Amino acid sequence: MTDHSTASDRNGSDVKITQKRYETDGMLRECTAVVTGYENADGKHYITLDQTIFAPEGGGQKADLGELIVSGSNETVQVLDGHDRVKNCSLQGPVYLVSREIPVGTSVLCKLDWDLRFMRMQQHSGEHVMSGLIHQHFGYNNVSFHLSDSEPVILCFDGVLTREDVLKMETLANEAVCQNIPILVSYPAKEELDRITYRSKIEIAGQVRLVSIEGVDVCACCAPHVPTTGHIGLIKVLSIASYKGGGTQVNILCGKRAQALVQNEHELLTEISREYSTAPEELMRVILAEREDLRKTKEQLASITEAKLLKEVAALSDRDEPCLFAPSLTPHALKICYNALTDRFEKFCGVFSGTDEEGYQFYAGHPALDSTLLAAKMREHLQAKGGGSKDMIQGKLAKKEEEIRLFFRELS
């Protein structure tokens, strides 16, 4: 039944109080309503309703979206956003941004974007379960959290949690889901509230709305929630990291989003296992063994490459440019070849790793000369970037091999 009670606005005029159906029944998808206020503010259309299922932005959750079907017609108006207050708008909330003007007194059928609302409720109720359990077992407070439609749910706690701690809480959270515990909403009077222990990030003036999950959590919150923990579905921890001030950040997904993630990751794991012709539980062992084989092969190849380059250094004549070029050298190989060149020549030398197309990394100079002088000349003539000491310089340049050789030839 629609509540037509009134209150006074800032100018002392009577305004109808909206019946907020979402506060007591988060599963309600449709309701009829009457437009009680309309205002065009900054070129946008805003309305109020006598009753509503569209929760405005609040409690960390974004505003509901949906549509209004005008009674007696097929006209549809989109609900684009919702807030308790809107800048430059005198309407008292909840205030909804809509796609076009709707005259006051118009009867409408309110229809939620249900998939979006339910997904958000799963994430938010799952956050309450995880935050409540961590507070219960460790005494830590959720000092910040972020709910997103596309990113993981971010929970930040004011204490240190190990990976084992968080995974234990994940297990307990999913046990709570299986128990299908009712998620209850209450509005306790002040004297009753004073006897209740509950979580809240801020001091709340006026009536406090509590969201309670027996044995798990009691928290002040204004957002809609699913009616039981079973509606949350899977709660999955994605990552754990340090948070500023010695805290812990935990990223989670819940419900349909968590199920989709697990399904996709399982398919990927199965596909990789097929590629390696091994069972998923053996995959890490096989990958580590292959990585070790690859490391040894790289070491052998580097050793062969270094030996070949050192032969090239030995074969250089006094008339040759004191330069060496190779497509891909490790820093170790660059240093070895540089030392070999400076042992062979008594003038500035250079070792260059790369190609004419991609550019070159280099080690250059001579320990018996002032290599910083060479750096200045290379910056001027080759537009080289980098730095170093009197013994050696290193950096990058984008010139062709022939230009670099000509530079060192003229330098000599």
C-alpha positions as CSV (number, residue, x, y, z in Angstrom):
1,M,0.0,0.0,0.0
2,T,1.4,3.4,-1.0
3,D,2.5,5.6,1.9
4,H,1.2,9.2,1.3
5,S,2.8,10.7,4.5
6,T,4.3,14.1,4.2
7,A,7.1,16.2,5.5
8,S,8.2,19.9,5.1
9,D,10.8,20.9,2.6
10,R,13.4,23.6,3.0
11,N,10.8,26.3,2.1
12,G,8.2,24.9,4.6
13,S,6.0,23.4,1.9
14,D,4.6,19.9,2.4
15,V,6.3,17.2,0.2
16,K,5.3,13.5,-0.1
17,I,7.7,11.0,1.4
18,T,8.7,8.3,-1.0
19,Q,8.0,4.7,0.1
20,K,11.4,3.0,-0.4
21,R,10.3,-0.6,-1.3
22,Y,13.9,-1.6,-1.9
23,E,14.8,-1.1,1.7
24,T,12.6,-3.9,2.9
25,D,12.4,-6.2,-0.2
26,G,15.5,-6.3,-2.3
27,M,14.0,-9.0,-4.6
28,L,11.0,-6.8,-5.7
29,R,11.4,-6.3,-9.5
30,E,8.4,-4.2,-10.4
31,C,5.9,-1.8,-8.7
32,T,3.4,0.8,-9.8
33,A,4.0,4.4,-8.8
34,V,3.0,8.0,-9.3
35,V,5.3,10.8,-10.3
36,T,5.3,13.3,-7.3
37,G,7.9,15.8,-8.6
38,Y,9.6,16.9,-11.8
39,E,12.4,19.4,-12.3
40,N,14.7,20.3,-15.2
41,A,18.1,21.0,-13.7
42,D,21.1,21.9,-15.8
43,G,19.2,20.6,-18.9
44,K,18.5,17.2,-17.3
45,H,15.2,15.6,-16.3
46,Y,14.7,14.7,-12.6
47,I,11.7,13.1,-10.9
48,T,10.5,11.7,-7.6
49,L,8.0,8.9,-7.1
50,D,5.5,8.1,-4.3
51,Q,7.0,4.6,-4.0
52,T,10.0,3.1,-5.7
53,I,12.1,-0.1,-6.2
54,F,15.1,1.9,-7.6
55,A,17.7,2.2,-4.9
56,P,19.7,5.5,-5.3
57,E,23.5,5.4,-5.1
58,G,24.5,4.7,-1.5
59,G,26.2,2.3,0.9
60,G,29.0,1.8,-1.7
61,Q,26.6,0.6,-4.3
62,K,25.7,2.4,-7.5
63,A,22.2,3.5,-8.3
64,D,19.7,1.0,-9.9
65,L,18.9,1.4,-13.5
66,G,15.6,0.4,-15.3
67,E,12.6,1.9,-17.0
68,L,9.2,3.5,-16.4
69,I,6.3,2.4,-18.5
70,V,3.7,5.2,-18.7
71,S,0.3,3.9,-17.7
72,G,-2.2,3.6,-20.6
73,S,0.5,3.8,-23.2
74,N,3.5,2.0,-24.5
75,E,5.8,4.9,-23.8
76,T,9.0,4.0,-22.0
77,V,11.2,6.3,-20.0
78,Q,14.7,5.2,-19.0
79,V,15.9,5.5,-15.4
80,L,19.5,6.6,-15.8
81,D,20.7,7.4,-12.2
82,G,19.5,8.0,-8.7
83,H,20.7,10.1,-5.7
84,D,19.4,11.2,-2.4
85,R,20.2,14.8,-3.4
86,V,21.1,16.4,-6.7
87,K,23.1,19.6,-7.1
88,N,21.0,22.5,-8.4
89,C,17.8,20.5,-8.0
90,S,15.3,21.3,-5.2
91,L,13.6,17.8,-5.2
92,Q,14.0,15.7,-2.1
93,G,15.3,12.2,-2.6
94,P,15.3,9.7,-3.8
95,V,15.7,11.8,-7.0
96,Y,16.0,10.0,-10.3
97,L,17.6,11.1,-13.6
98,V,15.3,10.0,-16.4
99,S,15.5,10.2,-20.2
100,R,12.7,12.7,-20.7
101,E,10.1,14.9,-18.9
102,I,7.3,13.1,-17.1
103,P,4.5,15.3,-15.8
104,V,3.6,15.2,-12.1
105,G,0.7,12.9,-11.4
106,T,1.6,10.4,-14.2
107,S,1.1,6.8,-13.2
108,V,4.0,4.5,-14.2
109,L,5.1,0.8,-13.9
110,C,8.6,0.7,-12.5
111,K,10.8,-2.1,-13.9
112,L,14.3,-2.8,-12.6
113,D,17.3,-3.8,-14.7
114,W,17.1,-7.0,-12.6
115,D,20.2,-8.8,-13.8
116,L,22.3,-5.7,-12.9
117,R,20.6,-5.3,-9.5
118,F,21.0,-8.9,-8.5
119,M,24.6,-9.0,-9.6
120,R,25.3,-6.0,-7.4
121,M,23.5,-7.4,-4.4
122,Q,25.5,-10.7,-4.7
123,Q,28.7,-8.7,-4.6
124,H,27.6,-6.4,-1.7
125,S,26.1,-9.2,0.4
126,G,29.3,-11.3,-0.2
127,E,31.4,-8.3,1.0
128,H,29.4,-8.2,4.2
129,V,30.0,-12.0,4.8
130,M,33.8,-11.7,4.2
131,S,34.1,-8.4,6.2
132,G,32.0,-9.8,9.0
133,L,34.0,-13.0,9.4
134,I,37.4,-11.2,9.3
135,H,36.1,-8.7,11.9
136,Q,34.8,-11.6,14.0
137,H,38.0,-13.7,13.8
138,F,40.7,-11.1,13.8
139,G,39.0,-7.9,15.1
140,Y,40.0,-6.0,11.9
141,N,37.7,-3.3,10.4
142,N,36.9,-2.9,6.8
143,V,38.1,0.7,6.4
144,S,37.4,1.0,2.7
145,F,35.7,-1.0,0.0
146,H,34.9,-0.6,-3.7
147,L,32.0,-2.2,-5.6
148,S,32.4,-2.2,-9.4
149,D,30.3,-3.7,-12.2
150,S,33.5,-4.7,-14.1
151,E,36.3,-4.9,-11.5
152,P,36.7,-7.2,-8.5
153,V,35.2,-6.1,-5.2
154,I,38.0,-4.4,-3.2
155,L,38.1,-4.8,0.6
156,C,40.7,-3.0,2.7
157,F,41.3,-4.0,6.3
158,D,43.3,-2.2,9.1
159,G,45.4,-5.2,10.0
160,V,47.8,-7.8,8.5
161,L,46.2,-11.0,7.1
162,T,48.3,-13.9,5.7
163,R,47.2,-15.8,2.6
164,E,46.3,-18.7,4.8
165,D,44.2,-16.4,7.0
166,V,42.2,-15.1,4.0
167,L,41.7,-18.5,2.4
168,K,40.4,-19.8,5.7
169,M,37.9,-16.9,5.7
170,E,37.0,-17.8,2.1
171,T,36.1,-21.3,3.2
172,L,34.0,-20.1,6.2
173,A,32.3,-17.6,3.9
174,N,31.2,-20.3,1.5
175,E,30.1,-22.5,4.4
176,A,27.8,-19.6,5.4
177,V,26.5,-19.5,1.8
178,C,25.7,-23.2,2.1
179,Q,23.8,-22.6,5.4
180,N,21.5,-20.2,3.5
181,I,21.3,-17.9,6.5
182,P,18.6,-15.2,6.3
183,I,19.9,-11.6,5.7
184,L,17.7,-9.4,7.8
185,V,17.0,-5.7,7.8
186,S,16.0,-3.8,10.9
187,Y,15.6,-0.3,12.1
188,P,16.3,-0.4,15.9
189,A,15.3,2.4,18.2
190,K,18.2,4.3,19.7
191,E,18.0,2.6,23.1
192,E,18.0,-0.8,21.4
193,L,20.8,0.3,19.1
194,D,23.0,1.2,22.0
195,R,22.9,-2.4,23.1
196,I,23.9,-3.8,19.7
197,T,27.4,-4.4,18.5
198,Y,27.6,-3.6,14.8
199,R,30.1,-2.5,12.1
200,S,30.0,1.0,10.7
201,K,32.6,3.1,8.9
202,I,31.0,6.4,9.8
203,E,29.0,8.0,12.6
204,I,25.4,7.9,11.5
205,A,22.9,10.7,12.4
206,G,19.3,9.7,12.7
207,Q,17.8,6.3,12.0
208,V,20.3,3.5,11.5
209,R,19.4,0.6,9.1
210,L,21.1,-2.6,10.2
211,V,21.8,-5.6,7.9
212,S,22.2,-8.7,10.0
213,I,23.5,-12.2,9.1
214,E,23.2,-14.4,12.2
215,G,26.6,-15.7,13.4
216,V,28.4,-13.8,10.6
217,D,27.9,-10.0,10.6
218,V,25.8,-7.0,11.7
219,C,26.5,-3.9,9.8
220,A,24.9,-0.5,9.2
221,C,24.1,-0.2,5.5
222,C,21.5,1.5,3.3
223,A,21.9,-0.6,0.2
224,P,19.6,-3.5,-0.9
225,H,20.8,-7.1,-0.2
226,V,19.8,-10.6,-1.2
227,P,17.4,-12.2,1.3
228,T,19.6,-15.2,2.3
229,T,23.3,-16.1,2.0
230,G,22.4,-18.8,-0.4
231,H,21.5,-16.2,-3.0
232,I,25.1,-14.9,-2.9
233,G,26.5,-18.0,-4.6
234,L,30.2,-18.7,-4.7
235,I,32.5,-16.3,-2.9
236,K,36.0,-16.4,-4.5
237,V,39.2,-14.6,-3.3
238,L,41.1,-13.4,-6.3
239,S,44.1,-11.6,-4.8
240,I,45.7,-10.5,-1.5
241,A,48.0,-7.5,-1.1
242,S,49.4,-5.0,1.4
243,Y,47.3,-1.9,2.1
244,K,48.6,1.4,3.3
245,G,49.3,1.8,7.0
246,G,50.0,-1.9,7.6
247,G,46.7,-3.2,6.4
248,T,45.6,-5.9,3.9
249,Q,43.6,-5.5,0.6
250,V,41.5,-8.5,-0.4
251,N,39.9,-8.7,-3.9
252,I,36.9,-10.9,-4.3
253,L,34.1,-11.8,-6.7
254,C,30.7,-13.3,-5.8
255,G,27.8,-15.2,-7.4
256,K,27.5,-15.2,-11.2
257,R,30.6,-13.2,-11.7
258,A,32.7,-15.7,-9.5
259,Q,31.2,-18.7,-11.3
260,A,32.0,-17.2,-14.7
261,L,35.6,-16.5,-13.6
262,V,36.1,-20.1,-12.3
263,Q,34.5,-21.6,-15.4
264,N,36.8,-19.5,-17.7
265,E,39.9,-20.3,-15.7
266,H,39.1,-24.0,-15.6
267,E,38.7,-24.1,-19.3
268,L,42.0,-22.3,-19.7
269,L,43.7,-24.8,-17.3
270,T,42.2,-27.7,-19.2
271,E,43.4,-26.4,-22.6
272,I,46.9,-25.7,-21.3
273,S,47.0,-29.3,-19.8
274,R,46.1,-30.7,-23.2
275,E,48.9,-28.7,-24.8
276,Y,51.4,-30.2,-22.3
277,S,49.8,-33.7,-22.5
278,T,49.5,-33.9,-18.7
279,A,46.9,-33.8,-16.0
280,P,46.1,-30.4,-14.5
281,E,47.5,-31.4,-11.1
282,E,50.8,-32.3,-12.8
283,L,50.9,-29.1,-14.9
284,M,53.1,-27.0,-12.5
285,R,55.7,-29.8,-12.2
286,V,55.9,-30.1,-16.0
287,I,56.1,-26.3,-16.5
288,L,58.9,-25.9,-13.9
289,A,60.9,-28.8,-15.5
290,E,60.5,-27.2,-18.9
291,R,61.6,-23.8,-17.5
292,E,64.7,-25.4,-16.1
293,D,65.5,-27.0,-19.4
294,L,65.0,-23.7,-21.1
295,R,67.3,-22.0,-18.6
296,K,70.1,-24.5,-19.3
297,T,69.6,-24.2,-23.1
298,K,69.8,-20.4,-22.8
299,E,73.0,-20.7,-20.8
300,Q,74.5,-23.0,-23.4
301,L,73.5,-20.8,-26.3
302,A,74.9,-17.7,-24.5
303,S,78.2,-19.6,-23.9
304,I,78.4,-20.5,-27.6
305,T,77.6,-17.0,-28.7
306,E,80.1,-15.4,-26.3
307,A,82.9,-17.8,-27.6
308,K,82.0,-16.9,-31.2
309,L,82.1,-13.2,-30.5
310,L,85.4,-13.4,-28.6
311,K,86.9,-15.2,-31.7
312,E,85.6,-12.2,-33.8
313,V,87.3,-9.8,-31.4
314,A,90.6,-11.7,-31.7
315,A,90.3,-11.7,-35.5
316,L,90.0,-7.9,-35.7
317,S,93.0,-6.0,-37.2
318,D,94.4,-2.7,-36.0
319,R,92.8,-1.1,-39.0
320,D,89.3,-2.3,-38.2
321,E,86.8,-0.3,-36.2
322,P,86.8,-1.4,-32.6
323,C,83.1,-2.4,-32.8
324,L,81.1,-5.5,-32.4
325,F,77.5,-6.1,-33.5
326,A,75.2,-9.0,-32.6
327,P,71.4,-9.3,-32.8
328,S,70.7,-10.2,-29.2
329,L,73.1,-10.1,-26.3
330,T,72.6,-10.5,-22.6
331,P,74.1,-7.8,-20.3
332,H,76.7,-10.4,-19.3
333,A,77.7,-11.0,-22.9
334,L,77.9,-7.3,-23.6
335,K,80.2,-6.8,-20.7
336,I,82.5,-9.7,-21.7
337,C,82.8,-8.5,-25.3
338,Y,83.4,-5.0,-24.1
339,N,86.2,-6.1,-21.9
340,A,87.7,-8.2,-24.7
341,L,87.6,-5.2,-27.1
342,T,89.2,-2.8,-24.6
343,D,91.9,-5.4,-24.0
344,R,92.5,-5.7,-27.7
345,F,92.4,-1.9,-28.6
346,E,93.9,1.2,-26.9
347,K,91.1,3.4,-28.2
348,F,87.3,3.9,-27.6
349,C,85.4,0.7,-28.3
350,G,81.7,-0.3,-28.6
351,V,79.6,-3.4,-28.4
352,F,76.1,-3.1,-29.9
353,S,73.2,-5.5,-29.4
354,G,70.1,-5.2,-31.7
355,T,69.3,-4.5,-35.4
356,D,69.1,-1.5,-37.7
357,E,65.3,-1.8,-37.6
358,E,64.8,-2.0,-33.8
359,G,67.9,0.0,-32.7
360,Y,70.8,-0.9,-30.5
361,Q,71.7,-1.2,-26.9
362,F,75.4,-0.6,-26.3
363,Y,78.4,-0.7,-23.9
364,A,81.1,1.7,-25.1
365,G,84.2,3.6,-23.9
366,H,87.6,2.5,-22.6
367,P,88.8,2.1,-18.9
368,A,92.1,3.9,-19.8
369,L,90.4,6.9,-21.3
370,D,87.6,9.3,-20.2
371,S,84.5,7.5,-21.5
372,T,82.3,10.5,-20.7
373,L,83.9,12.3,-23.6
374,L,82.8,9.6,-25.9
375,A,79.3,9.8,-24.4
376,A,79.1,13.5,-25.3
377,K,80.2,12.8,-28.9
378,M,77.7,9.9,-29.3
379,R,74.9,12.1,-28.0
380,E,75.9,14.8,-30.6
381,H,76.5,12.6,-33.6
382,L,74.4,9.5,-33.0
383,Q,71.7,10.9,-30.7
384,A,72.6,8.2,-28.2
385,K,70.8,8.1,-24.9
386,G,72.4,6.8,-21.7
387,G,75.2,7.5,-19.3
388,G,77.9,5.9,-17.2
389,S,81.3,6.6,-15.8
390,K,84.9,7.3,-17.1
391,D,85.4,3.5,-17.4
392,M,82.3,2.7,-19.5
393,I,79.1,4.1,-20.8
394,Q,75.9,2.3,-21.7
395,G,72.6,3.2,-23.4
396,K,70.5,3.0,-26.5
397,L,70.6,4.5,-30.0
398,A,68.6,4.2,-33.2
399,K,71.2,4.7,-36.0
400,K,72.2,2.1,-38.6
401,E,75.2,-0.2,-38.2
402,E,77.1,1.5,-41.1
403,E,76.6,5.0,-39.5
404,I,77.9,3.7,-36.1
405,R,81.0,2.1,-37.7
406,L,81.7,5.3,-39.7
407,F,81.5,7.3,-36.4
408,F,84.1,5.0,-34.7
409,R,86.3,5.0,-37.8
410,E,86.4,8.8,-37.9
411,L,86.8,8.9,-34.1
412,S,90.0,6.8,-34.5
